[in-house]
């Protein structure tokens, strides 16, 4: 006779499974980094991924960045107008974009576009035994598939963030000029003067960490697909959801850390 | 050897040997552990208990890094071909050579030779999605033999193919065995595949597949270095020659013979 599992056994089993997943994810993430320090390197794969992840994401990043900047100006100006301080709009938008919205929104956009793509591509390769075929031919899938994707994302997302920040300020400037009747020079002067090195470093650090999260989660979910093509779909969705949540959670801690360091160092 | 997943042991008490230049046909129904046996032999899976020794090396105890180097000496033909779908036929077949940093000018003749062997030289620039199921298996065979490995593992190479295409694939396996003396482990649920390997040989002089008894030295006896291992519930249920299998009285074995 088969004994039914008790609730505590089910909970312990589930907890063990989750710990195992975290362990597997951590191992794959570390492996993707340690592969950088030994041969072979897959330079062509890195370039292909940079083209796909970086160049391919430019249109959506620029389009959304422009309108986010414009919306930021309109929202902040509606408050500043009460105090007759609309000239501060440039400061507020610039700080919000460089410190927070630029890296976070860019990473979330790239997550939607690329974490899903990475998970579905690797997942499809796994279920059609292409990953096993790769191993059978003496290739380490973590080197060939994971490291180029993680590195390409880590290199491209900060650049995309810089583009997004700049185009966001352009959008903000357009909104400020046409809606608030601010001068172009006045807007840009205040926007640039408001920024300190610590703000730029904060944005840069965040975009690097977010890029690593979205690429590594996408790769992990792709390489742990179970259940055929249906499983690929499930993993793709999970990759986007988990990456997005992790990015937002990490953002909180990174902001706290960055503010603490800025206070101590600058 | 024992191997299992969360659901329990799938392979347990599995034990067999394959000798140089021999073909061992792993015969069994779906879910009896044929594919797992091949993956264990290639070190793609590790047994929970037991030992896997291939080419004198203990595969089950090797690190993943050592396994990657070791697997370059083995050809693996996957059930559905497992071709890289973003690469052309040429890139698929040349994959291992490029991994080994072989000079580009040496790669093309080798790829063409391998594709000529499987009669697909004309498909060199096509993508896997443009190939039929049989063509994909043939490209997979070309990819497996590109480095002339001493051992080739075939995972149900004729599964899901029509009889004519299946015969083409079996002919290729015979050619590979009888032309290059490759040691093979072939998993299949089709007895006729095993029987074809046991009862025929490829005559390179006439470029034809001939029955074994036409070999003058055999004097009418069958001698193709082919044995059968019938798997049942993750164990070797029967191991022996074609004649022993044909003479079997067991009801499970007779199901394959009917």
Interface residues (C-beta under 8 A of the other chain):
Chain A: X40 X125 X128 X129 X130 X132 X133 X134 X135 X136 X137 X138 X139 X140
Chain B: X39 X42 X44 X64 X65 X68 X69 X70 X71 X72 X74 X76 X78 X79 X80 X82 X83 X84 X85 X95 X96 X99 X143
